Each structure stands twice: as structure tokens, then as C-alpha cells.
């Protein structure tokens, strides 16, 4: 009876609870990317990092931070960091090989570092050496290297030299360039010495005929004994 006659108690104005700031930075939600978009961003970011850092310092965290993607994308789309590095140097290599060449040859472009080609090729050599140390099979890089040798062989047009001479001199030039990229710091090579070695690599074609004669590279190869 009394409860029916009593007026309802006024509602208390309870202030909204104050949310204290945690001091943590607001995490911006990443935009969801397609596999093709994420893959392209990671390849591009990895290529830029390899140009400016030793391959062992190009970590998953640095790659994903530069590409603005989640770290689990590396394993999801490439299987491993090593596979991402492999595909990066393959993609960068094809980009250099397939570009149009102007009035100069690919050898001249490379040795004079036109458009940073020498810098890119040295980054490729360093990365291959690192990946070989990680256990990647050398056969993985043979197809792209055969393309390099094929292009260089096509430019060796001296009719007075044999295929053996041309191939051997091309291999010597490639091996010197690879060693310069990988072991220059170990040998404390100066900038002037580096320039001298590059000049010598470019001079190799002019030594072809005399080298062929002195080393008998114009003679048929001896038949292998069965």
C-alpha cells in the first residue's frame, strides 16, 4: 500500500565514467591489401633495402615496416624471408635486363653505372652470396646468370676470336665484377682501385686476340678420354 502511494525517487545524475588515457599511441588500422598488391609492395621495399643495406640486415620487420604490411605476409605469400630475397633479386634483375638500351651497350651501361645498373648488379651479387651461405641451391640463380652471359656473348662480335675465347673472357669479367662487389671491402679496395678494375674489365675485349693466341684458345679442345 505504501509503495503505491510513494512517489518514485528521482534518478541520480551519474556522470559518464572518465576513460583515462593509457599513454599508448593510437594504432592505425592497416588497409587490407590483395595478395598481388602486398606482394608487389614487399618486393619493392626489399629491393630498396638491399640497395642500401647488407642482405643480412634486411630483416622481416624492416621489410614489412617499409612495405606497411603485416609481418606474417612474408611467410604467407613467400614461405620464408630467403625466398622473398630470391624473388626480389630475380624481379629486379629482369627489370634491368628487359629495359630498353639506348646508344650504348649493356656492358658500357653497367661499367659506367648508367641508371645505377652497376650498383644494382653489385647488390644482386652480394645477396646471392648471402643466400648461398643460407643454403639456397646455386641452381636457383643459374637461369638469370645464363641470361647475363648470353647478352654479353651477343655483344662480343670480334670475328677473329673463337666462341671459347669470347666465353672465357666474359666469365673472367663477370667473376671479377662479382668479386669486386663481394670482397672489395675485405681487400680494402680504394675508390681509385675500384675504378681501375672496372676500366680493366671494360678493356678485356681488346685483349681477346692476343690472349687467344698466347693461351691457344683458338685450338680445338682436347677430346675427353672415355
Backbone as a ProteinNet text record, in pm:
[ID]
protein_1_A
[PRIMARY]
XXXXXXXXXXXXXXXXXXXXXXXXXXXXXXXXXXXXXXXXXXXXXXXXXXXXXXXXXXXXXXXXXXXXXXXXXXXXXXXXXXXXXXXXXXXXXXXXXXXXXXXXXXXXXXXXXXXXXXXXXXXXXXXXXXXXXXXXXXXXXXXXXXXXXXXXXXXXXXXXXXXXXXXXXXXXXXXXXXXXXXXXXXXXXXXXXXXXXXXXXXXXXXXXXXXXXXXXXXXXXXXXXX
[TERTIARY]
83	0	86	185.1	271.9	354.9	389.5	473.9	398.4	264.7	188.5	170.3	166.9	144.8	272	387.8	514.5	553.6	597.7	644.5	777.4	798.3	926.6	1043.9	1148.8	1268.8	1331.2	1372.3	1435.2	1566.5	1589	1710.9	1831.5	1934.3	2056.3	2130.8	2183.2	2265	2406.2	2428.7	2560.7	2647.2	2757.6	2843.3	2900.1	2920.4	2981	3121.5	3157.1	3290.9	3399.9	3496.9	3607	3710	3738.2	3837.7	3973.4	4058.4	4189.6	4278.4	4348.5	4438.4	4547.9	4577.6	4679.1	4818.5	4828.2	4959.3	5012.3	4936.3	4979.8	4938.9	5023.5	4987.5	4872.4	4787.3	4674.5	4727	4696.5	4744.7	4650.9	4706.7	4627.8	4601.9	4478.7	4443.8	4493	4564.6	4621.5	4512.2	4528.6	4433.3	4452.7	4344.9	4353.6	4394.2	4500.3	4552.4	4527.6	4517.9	4510.7	4649.1	4655.7	4784.5	4879.2	4826.4	4910.3	4965.3	4881.3	4925.3	5030.8	5006	5101	5233	5225.8	5347.3	5432.4	5368.7	5441	5505.2	5433.8	5487.6	5607.7	5601	5712.3	5834.2	5812.1	5924	5993.7	5914.5	5970.7	6046.9	5988	6053.2	6182.6	6180.8	6300.5	6410.9	6375.3	6475.2	6543.1	6467.1	6524.4	6614.2	6573	6654.1	6785.8	6781.8	6903.3	7002.9	6953.6	7043.4	7122.6	7068.3	7129.2	7177	7159	7196.8	7254.8	7345.5	7387.8	7266.3	7258.8	7138.6	7104.4	7206.4	7178.3	7103.7	7107.6	7037.3	6897.3	6862.3	6728.4	6636.4	6581.8	6500.7	6353.7	6278.7	6134.2	6068	6108.1	6048.2	6074.2	6197.7	6229.9	6153.9	6144.4	6073	5926.9	5862.7	5719.1	5691.4	5784	5767	5775.8	5872.4	5886.9	5770.2	5716.6	5605.3	5470.1	5469.3	5345.6	5247.9	5299.8	5216	5245.7	5159.9	5180.7	5299.8	5369.3	5488.6	5456	5334.1	5301.3	5281	5279.8	5264.6	5385.3	5501.8	5622.4	5607.6	5571	5553.5	5430.1	5325.1	5200.2	5217.3	5290.6	5299.2	5431.4	5535.6	5665.4	5719.3	5666.9	5713.7	5827.8	5917.8	6031	6091.8	6172	6243.6	6343.1	6409.4	6507.6	6442.7	6322.6	6252.4	6211.8	6174.2	6142	6265.2	6381.6	6504.5	6536.1	6517.5	6542.1	6453.2	6323.6	6230.9	6254.6	6301.6	6329	6442.1	6554.6	6666.9	6636.3	6550.9	6510.9	6424.2	6329.2	6240.9	6318.9	6409.6	6490.4	6581.8	6636.7	6725.2	6650.5	6530.8	6452.9	6415.1	6390.9	6359	6474.4	6598.2	6716.3	6739	6725.1	6753.3	6653.5	6527.4	6422.9	6405.5	6476.4	6460.6	6524.8	6482.1	6537.1	6678.7	6763.6	6900.8	6913.3	6983.4	6998.5	7112.6	7193.6	7301.9	7423.5	7428.7	7543	7509.2	7612	7590.4	7558.7	7512.9	7483.9	7611.7	7722	7848.9	7887.6	7878.5	7912.7	7815.8	7687.9	7589.5	7626.2	7666.2	7695.6	7823.4	7930	8059.1	8059.7	7980.3	7971.6	7859.6	7792.5	7685.2	7570.6	7541.5	7427.7	7299.8	7221.7	7096.2	7119.6	7243.1	7271.3	7275.4	7300.9	7298.9	7410.7	7529.6	7640.2	7606.8	7549.4	7509.4	7407.6	7312.7	7210.5	7270.2	7362	7421.9	7506.6	7575.2	7655	7565.6	7452.3	7357.2	7306.5	7286	7243.2	7351.1	7477.2	7586.7	7598.6	7590	7601.9	7488.2	7369.2	7253.7	7264.6	7310.7	7328.7	7430.7	7543.9	7646.7	7589.4	7508.2	7446	7349.6	7268	7169	7235.7	7346.6	7421.6	7469.8	7512.8	7554	7438.6	7316.6	7196.3	7150.1	7217	7181.9	7097.3	7072.3	6995.9	7080.3	7017.3	7087.5	7139.4	7267.7	7320.8	7240.8	7173.8	7095.4	6983.3	6942.7	6834.3	6872.4	7001	7044.3	7105.1	7118.1	7182.2	7102.7	6969.5	6895.8	6917.5	6912.2	6932.2	7076.4	7171.2	7310.8	7337.7	7269.1	7283.2	7232.4	7130.4	7081.8	7190.3	7257.5	7365.9	7474	7518.9	7625.7	7581.2	7454.8	7402.8	7403.3	7361.7	7361.8	7503.4	7595.7	7734	7797.3	7764.6	7819.1	7768	7643.4	7586.1	7656.9	7717.2	7788.1	7932.6	7982.3	8120.2	8121.8	8147.1	8129.9	8261	8371.4	8501.1	8509.5	8513.2	8514.2	8644.4	8747.6	8877.5	8896.3	8791.2	8800.5	8699.4	8736.3	8650.3	8546.6	8445.8	8344	8408.5	8509.9	8580.1	8645.3	8712.8	8778.1	8676.2	8569.8	8466.8	8405.5	8370.4	8306.3	8399.4	8526.3	8621.4	8642.6	8655.4	8676.4	8552.2	8435.9	8312	8303.9	8340.5	8341.1	8440.7	8558.3	8659.2	8604.6	8542.1	8484.6	8375.9	8288.3	8179.6	8234.1	8330.7	8387.5	8461.7	8531.2	8597.7	8495	8387.6	8283.4	8216.2	8189.8	8129.4	8222	8350	8446.9	8458.7	8452.6	8460.9	8342.8	8227.2	8107	8112.4	8168.5	8162	8284	8403.3	8526.5	8604.8	8548.4	8621.1	8656.2	8562.8	8588.5	8688.9	8682	8775.5	8919.2	8936.9	9068.5	9103.7	9017.7	9041.6	9066.4	8981.1	8994.6	8952.8	9038.6	9007.9	8916.4	8861.1	8776.1	8853.8	8980.5	9061.1	9088.6	9118	9140.8	9014.1	8902.1	8774.2	8753.2	8779.3	8764.8	8862.4	8985.4	9084.7	9040.8	8986.5	8941.5	8825.6	8734.1	8622.6	8671.7	8772.9	8831.8	8895.5	8962.7	9026.3	8921.9	8810.2	8703.4	8651.7	8636.2	8591.1	8693.9	8820.1	8929.1	8950.4	8890.4	8911.3	8886	8780.2	8758.7	8875.9	8949.6	9063.3	9182.2	9179.7	9286.1	9252.4	9137.3	9087	9182	9225.9	9307.2	9444.4	9509.2	9641	9628.9	9524	9503.2	9474.4	9392.5	9358.9	9484.2	9572.5	9694.3	9788.7	9808.7	9903.3	9856.9	9727.3	9674.6	9617.8	9632.8	9586.7	9436.8	9362.7	9217.6	9154.2	9235.3	9184	9200.3	9261.5	9280.1	9160.9	9130.9	9019.6	9046	8941.1	8955	8995.6	9082.3	9121.7	9002.6	8997.1	8886.5	8902	8788.7	8790.1	8806.6	8889.6	8908.5	8787.8	8747	8632.6	8677.4
-119.7	0	124.2	122.5	240	256.1	144.8	154.7	215.8	194.5	252	400.7	449.5	590.7	673.9	608.4	682.3	722.8	845.3	893.6	827.8	801.5	739.4	832.8	771.8	850.3	906.8	1033.4	1092.5	1020	1007.2	942	1033.5	973	1048.6	1065.8	1182.5	1207.7	1153.9	1035.7	973.1	1014.5	1078.4	1121.6	1001.2	1020.6	914.2	883.1	755.4	721.1	783.4	835.5	901.4	795.2	787.2	692.4	761.7	710.4	773	732.4	826.9	791.3	697.2	599.7	499	545	646.7	691.2	613.9	511.9	432.6	501.9	495.4	558.5	486.2	562.7	503.5	429.2	299.5	217.2	234.9	280	298.7	163.8	134.2	6.8	1.4	-106.8	-121.3	-152.4	-97.3	-122.4	-264.3	-336.7	-473.1	-471.3	-544.8	-548.9	-684.5	-686.3	-813.3	-876.9	-1005.3	-1073.3	-1008.8	-972.2	-910	-776.1	-695.3	-564.9	-579.4	-670.4	-691.7	-746	-839	-897.3	-791.5	-706.8	-601.4	-503.4	-466.7	-373.2	-433.1	-561.5	-626.2	-641.1	-675.5	-687.4	-552.5	-447.5	-314.1	-267.5	-289.5	-248.6	-325.1	-455.1	-537.8	-494.4	-464.8	-420.5	-291.6	-196.7	-70.6	-92	-181.7	-210	-277.5	-368.5	-438.4	-344.5	-238.2	-141	-62	-49.7	37.6	-34.7	-166.7	-242.2	-377.6	-432.4	-570.3	-662.4	-768.9	-853.3	-911.7	-938	-994.5	-897.9	-768.5	-669	-638.5	-698.3	-678.5	-781.1	-744.7	-836.1	-830.8	-928.6	-932.4	-806.3	-765.8	-647.3	-521.8	-505.4	-387.8	-389.9	-508	-519.9	-480.8	-537.6	-514.2	-371.7	-314.9	-175.6	-83.6	-111.8	-29.3	-48.2	-171.4	-200.5	-169	-142.4	-114.6	-232.1	-351.6	-472.1	-549.7	-645.6	-730.4	-823.5	-854.1	-938.5	-1081	-1126.7	-1264.5	-1278.4	-1164.7	-1171.6	-1238	-1226.6	-1284.6	-1435	-1500.1	-1645.9	-1683.2	-1602.5	-1634.9	-1634.9	-1535.6	-1520.1	-1567.8	-1583.8	-1625.3	-1753	-1787.5	-1908.9	-1883.6	-1792.5	-1759.3	-1626.7	-1570.4	-1446.7	-1471.3	-1586.4	-1617.8	-1624.8	-1682.1	-1689.8	-1550.1	-1463.5	-1325	-1255.7	-1277.9	-1218.2	-1272.5	-1402.7	-1463.1	-1400.6	-1393.2	-1338.8	-1190.3	-1119.3	-976.9	-952.8	-1024.1	-1000.3	-1053	-1155.9	-1203.2	-1099.2	-1041.8	-940.7	-814.5	-771.4	-652.6	-677.3	-798.3	-833.5	-827.6	-884.3	-882.6	-740	-656.4	-516.7	-445.7	-479.6	-419.4	-477.6	-609.4	-677.3	-639.3	-627.2	-604.4	-457.5	-368.1	-226.5	-199.3	-95.1	-60.9	-5.6	-43.6	4.8	115.2	222	333.5	310.3	411	402.3	326.7	306.1	236.7	90.5	9.4	-132.7	-156.5	-275.8	-310.4	-311.4	-352.7	-352.4	-210.2	-117.9	22.1	81.4	48.9	96.4	52.6	-73.7	-129.7	-70.8	-70.7	-25.5	123.3	201.9	345.5	374.8	267.6	279.6	367.7	359	431.4	384.3	478.4	448.3	356.4	359.4	278.6	129.7	89.1	-53.9	-127.9	-68.6	-134.2	-151.6	-50	-56.1	-167.5	-178.8	-283.2	-422.6	-435.4	-566.1	-608.7	-514.4	-548.1	-587.7	-521.6	-561.8	-703	-735.8	-871.3	-973.1	-942.7	-1035.1	-1058.3	-950.8	-963.4	-1048.2	-1028.8	-1103.8	-1251.1	-1280	-1419.6	-1487.5	-1420.7	-1478.3	-1507	-1414.5	-1434.3	-1552.9	-1561.1	-1668.9	-1805.5	-1809.7	-1935	-1979.4	-1883	-1913.4	-1960.9	-1920.5	-1964.6	-2103.4	-2158.6	-2292.8	-2299.1	-2184.8	-2186.5	-2253.9	-2339.6	-2413.3	-2317.6	-2331	-2243.5	-2250	-2363.3	-2376.4	-2273.8	-2222.2	-2123.4	-1999.4	-1964.5	-1840.4	-1861.4	-1984.8	-2012.4	-1960.5	-1972.8	-1920.6	-1770.8	-1690.9	-1546.8	-1517	-1594	-1570.2	-1610.2	-1712.3	-1750.7	-1641.5	-1569.5	-1454.8	-1347.7	-1322.2	-1223.8	-1264.8	-1389	-1436.2	-1434.6	-1466.4	-1465.7	-1326.7	-1226	-1088.8	-1040.4	-1074.6	-1031.9	-1101.5	-1228.2	-1302.7	-1245.4	-1199	-1140	-1010.1	-943	-817.8	-841.4	-963.1	-993.5	-1033.1	-937.8	-959.6	-961.1	-982.3	-986.9	-1115.5	-1106.9	-1227.9	-1307.6	-1246.7	-1313.8	-1392.7	-1400.1	-1475.8	-1590.1	-1697.4	-1815.6	-1799.8	-1885.9	-1885.3	-1914.7	-1999.9	-2032.5	-1907.9	-1830.7	-1708.2	-1608.8	-1588.1	-1492.8	-1534.5	-1662.8	-1711.1	-1699.9	-1736.7	-1730.1	-1587.3	-1492.2	-1353.2	-1294.9	-1337	-1292.1	-1345.8	-1471.8	-1530.6	-1458.7	-1427.6	-1355.5	-1220.1	-1148.2	-1017.9	-1028.4	-1129.3	-1147.6	-1183.2	-1273.3	-1314.8	-1200.2	-1117.4	-1000	-902.5	-881.3	-789.1	-842.2	-972.9	-1033.3	-1023.1	-1050.1	-1040.2	-897.4	-801.8	-661.4	-622.2	-678.8	-647.6	-709.6	-830.4	-906.2	-885.9	-878.8	-878.7	-748.5	-644.8	-517.8	-465.5	-468	-417.8	-505.9	-636.8	-728.5	-696	-659.7	-627.1	-479.4	-404.2	-261.8	-188.5	-217.4	-156.5	-9.3	77	219.9	252.2	373	414.7	415.6	458.7	461.3	320.1	228.1	89.7	27.3	61.5	11.1	60	188.7	245.8	180.6	153.7	89.4	-51.4	-125.3	-261.7	-261.5	-167.7	-157.6	-121.6	-34.1	1.3	-121	-202.6	-323.8	-422.3	-437.3	-526.8	-480.5	-348.1	-295.4	-309.4	-325.3	-337.2	-481.7	-577.5	-718.9	-753.8	-701.4	-736	-699.7	-593	-554.3	-648.1	-727.6	-824.6	-961.3	-972.3	-1102.8	-1175.9	-1108	-1176.9	-1218.9	-1129.5	-1164.8	-1274.5	-1266.8	-1370.4	-1504.8	-1501.8	-1624.7	-1690.9	-1610.5	-1664.3	-1719.6	-1643.2	-1682.6	-1807.2	-1821.5	-1933.8	-2045.5	-2030.5	-2133.3	-2160.7	-2055.1	-2072.8	-2082.9	-2067.6	-2084.7	-2228.6	-2312.2	-2453.2	-2534.2	-2645.1	-2731.2	-2787.5	-2802.4	-2860.2	-3006.4	-3053.2	-3194.8	-3284.1	-3396.1	-3489.5	-3560.3	-3574.8	-3644	-3794.2	-3852.5	-3996.2	-4067.6	-4173	-4248.5	-4339.4
0	0	0	90.3	98.7	-28.1	-83.4	-202.5	-317.7	-323.1	-432	-414.9	-289.4	-265.2	-273.8	-258.2	-257.2	-398.6	-410.2	-541	-574.5	-700.8	-738	-708.1	-658.8	-623.6	-750.9	-744	-864.2	-898.8	-1028.5	-1074.3	-1053.6	-1002.9	-980.9	-1113.4	-1131.3	-1249.9	-1226.8	-1278.8	-1263.3	-1382	-1356	-1469	-1542.9	-1671	-1751.3	-1699.6	-1697.7	-1647.3	-1735	-1668.3	-1738.4	-1777.4	-1904.9	-1952.6	-1949.9	-1863.3	-1851.4	-1968.7	-2023.3	-2135.5	-2088.6	-2170.8	-2136.1	-2172.3	-2255.5	-2298.6	-2417.8	-2461.7	-2576.4	-2706.4	-2808.7	-2936.4	-3002.1	-3066	-3136.7	-3259.4	-3267.2	-3377.7	-3497	-3604.5	-3726	-3791.4	-3817.6	-3878.6	-4022.1	-4053.6	-4187.7	-4289.3	-4405.8	-4513.2	-4563.3	-4581.7	-4631.3	-4778.9	-4809.6	-4945.5	-5008.3	-5139.5	-5209.9	-5208.5	-5241.5	-5243.9	-5344.6	-5461.6	-5564.7	-5516.8	-5450.3	-5400.4	-5291.8	-5197.7	-5088	-5139.3	-5234	-5291.2	-5359.1	-5438.8	-5510	-5413.2	-5308.1	-5210.2	-5137.7	-5104.5	-5034.7	-5124.6	-5251	-5344.9	-5363.6	-5378.3	-5397.3	-5273.1	-5156.2	-5031.5	-5009.7	-5038.6	-5020.7	-5115.3	-5239.8	-5337.2	-5291.3	-5242.2	-5194.8	-5073.4	-4985.6	-4867.5	-4905.5	-5002.7	-5044.4	-5111.8	-5172.9	-5235.7	-5132.7	-5013.2	-4912.5	-4787.8	-4783.4	-4664	-4702.2	-4620.5	-4642.2	-4629.6	-4708.3	-4706.4	-4569.4	-4486.1	-4354.9	-4264	-4296.7	-4215.6	-4268.3	-4379.4	-4435.1	-4370.3	-4255.5	-4175.6	-4216.7	-4170	-4195.7	-4141.2	-4020.8	-3959.9	-4043.7	-4092.7	-4173.8	-4305.7	-4366.6	-4493.9	-4477.1	-4376.3	-4356.7	-4310.4	-4235	-4194.3	-4315.7	-4404.5	-4524.8	-4620.4	-4626.6	-4717	-4654.5	-4522.1	-4448.1	-4457.8	-4429	-4426.7	-4299.8	-4268	-4150.7	-4171.9	-4063.4	-4073.4	-4117.6	-4091.2	-4130.8	-4282	-4354.9	-4500	-4566.7	-4505.2	-4566.2	-4578.5	-4468.7	-4471.8	-4553.3	-4543.2	-4612.5	-4764.4	-4817.5	-4962.9	-5022.8	-4938	-4992	-4927.8	-4814.6	-4747.3	-4651.6	-4685.1	-4599	-4643	-4555.6	-4588.9	-4701.2	-4699.5	-4803	-4940.4	-4947	-5075.2	-5122.5	-5030.9	-5067.1	-5124.6	-5064.2	-5116.3	-5255.5	-5274.2	-5406.1	-5512.3	-5484.1	-5582.6	-5606.7	-5504.9	-5521	-5619.4	-5602.9	-5693.8	-5833.1	-5843.4	-5975.3	-6045.5	-5973.5	-6032.1	-6068.6	-5979.6	-6007.7	-6126.9	-6134.9	-6245.9	-6378.6	-6382.7	-6506.5	-6545.3	-6444.8	-6474.6	-6542.8	-6504	-6566.1	-6704.6	-6717	-6843.7	-6951.4	-6914.3	-7013.5	-7050.9	-6983	-7017	-7153.5	-7216.3	-7347.2	-7331.9	-7424	-7424.5	-7528.2	-7491.8	-7584.4	-7681.7	-7701.5	-7798.1	-7744.4	-7612.7	-7554.4	-7531.8	-7513.9	-7489.3	-7342.1	-7312	-7172.9	-7089	-7151	-7078.5	-7039.5	-7135	-7107.2	-7005.3	-7017.5	-6921	-6780.3	-6768.7	-6637.4	-6579.3	-6657.6	-6606.5	-6573.2	-6643	-6612.7	-6514.3	-6468.1	-6368.5	-6417.2	-6547.1	-6601.6	-6533.5	-6482.8	-6412	-6293.6	-6238.3	-6119.6	-6145	-6270.6	-6302.3	-6230.2	-6223.9	-6153.8	-6006.7	-5947.9	-5806.9	-5785.1	-5877.9	-5865.7	-5884.5	-5980.4	-6004	-5885.2	-5822.3	-5704.7	-5587.1	-5573	-5468.3	-5494	-5621.6	-5658.1	-5622.8	-5656.3	-5625.7	-5475.5	-5397.5	-5252.3	-5195.3	-5248.1	-5198.6	-5235.6	-5357.1	-5398.6	-5308.4	-5280.6	-5193.3	-5054.8	-5004.7	-4873.1	-4874.7	-4979.3	-4987.5	-5005.3	-5077.1	-5088.6	-4951.1	-4869.6	-4733	-4646.1	-4683.5	-4609.8	-4654.8	-4757	-4802.5	-4927.4	-4992.4	-5117.8	-5225.8	-5305.5	-5409.9	-5517.1	-5559.1	-5665.5	-5795	-5819.7	-5942.6	-5950	-5835.4	-5832.4	-5912.9	-5915.6	-5978.7	-6116.7	-6158.7	-6287	-6407.4	-6410.8	-6527.2	-6551.2	-6445.3	-6463.1	-6502.3	-6446.9	-6483.8	-6627.7	-6674.9	-6815.7	-6908.1	-6863.5	-6941.8	-6951.1	-6837.7	-6837.2	-6935.7	-6925.7	-7013.7	-7159.4	-7184	-7320.5	-7381.8	-7304.5	-7354.3	-7382.2	-7290.8	-7309.7	-7429.8	-7447.1	-7561	-7693.1	-7691.4	-7813.2	-7851.6	-7753.3	-7780.8	-7823.8	-7801.6	-7841.2	-7988.2	-8076.7	-8220.7	-8298.6	-8228.5	-8298	-8380.9	-8514.3	-8597.4	-8588.1	-8529.7	-8521.2	-8392	-8313.4	-8187.9	-8188.8	-8122.2	-8115.8	-8005.1	-8008.7	-7903	-7767.6	-7769.6	-7645.6	-7586.5	-7670.3	-7623.1	-7570.3	-7646.2	-7603.7	-7471	-7459	-7336.8	-7216.7	-7235.6	-7124.9	-7076.1	-7168.6	-7129.1	-7061.7	-7107.4	-7043.4	-6900.5	-6882.1	-6747.9	-6657.2	-6711.8	-6633	-6588.4	-6681.6	-6647.9	-6542.7	-6556.6	-6459.6	-6321.7	-6318.2	-6190.2	-6122.1	-6200.5	-6143.2	-6085	-6158.4	-6111.3	-5985.4	-5982.2	-5863.5	-5743	-5765	-5655.8	-5606.1	-5697.3	-5659.9	-5571.8	-5602.2	-5524	-5385.2	-5375.2	-5250.3	-5162	-5223.9	-5145.3	-5150.9	-5208.7	-5217.7	-5078.6	-4986.3	-4851.3	-4777.5	-4801.5	-4736.8	-4778.2	-4906.2	-4959.4	-4947.9	-4879.8	-4857.9	-4989.7	-5089.3	-5221	-5215.1	-5265.3	-5267.5	-5385.6	-5385	-5496.1	-5627.6	-5622.3	-5743.1	-5794	-5703.9	-5744.3	-5801.2	-5742.5	-5795	-5938.3	-5960.3	-6094.9	-6192.3	-6146	-6232	-6271.7	-6177.1	-6206.7	-6305.6	-6289.6	-6383.2	-6522.8	-6528.1	-6658.6	-6722.6	-6641.2	-6693.4	-6745.5	-6674.2	-6721	-6856.4	-6871.1	-6999.2	-7109.9	-7072.4	-7169.7	-7216.8	-7149.7	-7181.8	-7329.2	-7393	-7534.5	-7624.9	-7589.9	-7672.5	-7654.8	-7550.3	-7526.9	-7585.4	-7647.4	-7688.8	-7783.8	-7888.2	-7989.8	-7935.9	-7863.4	-7809.2	-7703.6	-7620.3	-7519.2	-7585.6	-7688.9	-7761.5	-7818.7	-7874.8	-7934.4	-7827.4	-7720.4	-7616.2	-7540.5	-7522.8	-7444.6	-7531.9	-7665	-7760.4	-7748	-7724.2	-7716.8	-7856.1	-7958.9	-8094.4	-8142.5	-8059.3	-8094	-8047	-8116	-8070.8	-7931.7	-7856.6	-7723.9	-7733.8	-7646.2	-7649.6	-7620.4	-7690.8	-7672	-7537	-7470.6	-7341.5	-7363.1	-7279.2	-7285.4	-7224.6	-7289	-7237.1	-7122.7
[MASK]
++++++++++++++++++++++++++++++++++++++++++++++++++++++++++++++++++++++++++++++++++++++++++++++++++++++++++++++++++++++++++++++++++++++++++++++++++++++++++++++++++++++++++++++++++++++++++++++++++++++++++++++++++++++++++++++++++

